[in-house]
Amino acid sequence: MANLRALVRRRKAIRNIRKITKTMELIATARFKKALDRATEAEAYTQKIAELAADLSKNAGEVSHPLLETRATVKKILFLVITANRGLCGGYNGGILRTAMARVRELNAASMPFTLEVAGKRGINYFKFQGVPRTNEYTHFEDKPKFEEVDAVASRYIDLFVSGQIDQVVVCYQKFQSISKQYPVIETLLPLSSVSVETGKKGPTPATPAAAPPAGAGVDYEFLPDASGILGELVPVAFKVRLFKCFLDAAVSEQIARRVAMKAATENAGDLIKDVTRVYNRTRQANITKEISELIAGSEALK
């Protein structure tokens, strides 16, 4: 009977785990829908404002903006890695960290100076274990990143880039392409001209539509009061929105990964409950058969 009690306790424990994983799956589904709506709403705006900034910069003549200038020699890179604060989301954090660590090794091998900033407790703990120094750590970006929070980080990046303290801003995050496809990517967000060059590729998120007409094709711009003033307002906003979109994509991808992982855990728990129940029934039947055999043997002995 001790074996039966152990099976009953095990089945009860698995049922409790299944309740937890099912609840987490439902929570992840609700958060995913909200995050997906925010990312979808920001997608069109992000692409349009980046397209407009690139188009205006090409039609502004000799007027340019510091954020659009590609520097001939890259002396220092700012590398931002976006991960999750929590686990239980399958290979979400692992894929990002492997991709980011590969880039860190490449930079170290090339003796390229860089500063590493990490968003998310999982990434912070990983790089701390690997012994990679971090200049800044962020843990306040949850599944609902706010533009005000990203704006503060982006403004600091702009100041560092304009002052010449850094020459590139590179971000590693989980790109959301569709509900069934998300993958870790590394994108260069500053200078902004490097983003527009990648628009024809299928890897990183395009800053302008691939089928967009060439700048100035049938479009004449009149700058009031002047081109430098308009670019001075528009280009920083384009970078801030682009960085904000990276955090939105990361939030959506995290919830999708957690939803899939919890659904798989719930299904596995259900299969395990069936297996334990089957073993319990067989053991119970064997014990009953054994007791009946003993009773029959005892009655035969009394005759």
C-alpha positions, 0 to 999 in steps of 0.5 A: 500500500505504500507504493499506492500512497506514493503514486497518489501523492505524485499524481496530486503534485502533478495536478497542482503543477498543471494548474499552475502552468495552465494559469501561467499560459492564460496570463501569457495569452492575455499579455501577449494580445495586449503587447501584440496590439501595441507592437502592431500599432507602432509598426506602421508609425515606426516605418513611416517616420523613418522613411520620412526622415531618410527621404527628407535628409536626401532632399535637404541638399547640403544640410545633414544631421549628426545622427545620420552621419556614418563615421569612417572609423568606429572607435567605440560601440555601445552594445545593448542586449534586451532580455526578460526579467523572468524565465519559464519562456522556453529558449527565448533568453537563451537564443538572445544571449547566445547571439549577444555573446557571440558578438561580444567575442567578436568584438574582443577578438577584434580589440574593438572597445565597447560598452555593454548595457543589459535590460532584463535580469536574465541577461544581467545574471548571465553576463555577470556569470560570464565575467563581462562588465556592464556599464548600465543595467535595466530591470524596469522594462516589463511586458508593457514598456513605456515610451517615456522610459525608452525616451530617457535611454534613447536621449542619453544614447543621442548625447553620447553619439553626438558628443563623439563618445560612441560611434555606433549603437547596436541592439540585440533583441528578439525580433517579432515577425509573426506569431509563428516566427521570432528570432534573435537579431543584432541591429545597428540603430545609430547612425540612422543611415545604417538602418536605411541601408538594411531595408532591402534585407529580410533579417533586421527590421526594415526602417523603410518599406522595401518597395518604397520609391527612391527619394525625390522621385516625383516628390518636392519638399519645401522646408519651413522655416528651414531644413536643419530645424525640421531634421533636428526635430524629426531625426531624433524622434525617428531613433527613439521610436525605432528603439521603442519598437525594439522593446515592443518586439521583445515584449511580444516575443517573450509572451509568445515564448512563455505561452508556448512553453507553458502550453507544452508544460500543461500538455506534458503534465496531462500525459504524465497524469495519465501514465501515473494513473495507469500505473496506479490502477495496475498496482491496485489491481495487482494488490486486489488480485493478490489479496483474493488469491490469499483468501482463496488459499486460506479457505482451501487450507481450512477445508 
